[in-house]
Amino acid sequence: MSLSCRPGCAACCIAPSISTPIPGMPQGKPAGVPCVQLDEHLRCKIFGLPSRPAVCGQLAASLEMCGPQDDAGQFARAYLTQLEALTRP
């Protein structure tokens, strides 16, 4: 089941590593580090633009990943952190 991104979460912009260049992060970003493209409202400044990494566009909010509606992204950060650890080379 697909969901809309929840305001103030930004788990997918913090928890996973990104191995491709991001404007302002030419080497990508390590897991657990906030993307430089997050604004003060924890929204992506390059959402929908060609400069946004493909992996970002492929990650969609879901009940499995995001968990309860009212946890401010804690469930999603834990889920993505575990997924990152399980898929680390």
Secondary structure, DSSP 8 states (H G I E B T S, - for coil): -B----TT--GGGTSS-B-S-BTTBTT-B-TTS--TTB-TTS-BTTTTSTTS-HHHHH---BHHHH-STTSTTHHHHHHHHHHHHHH--
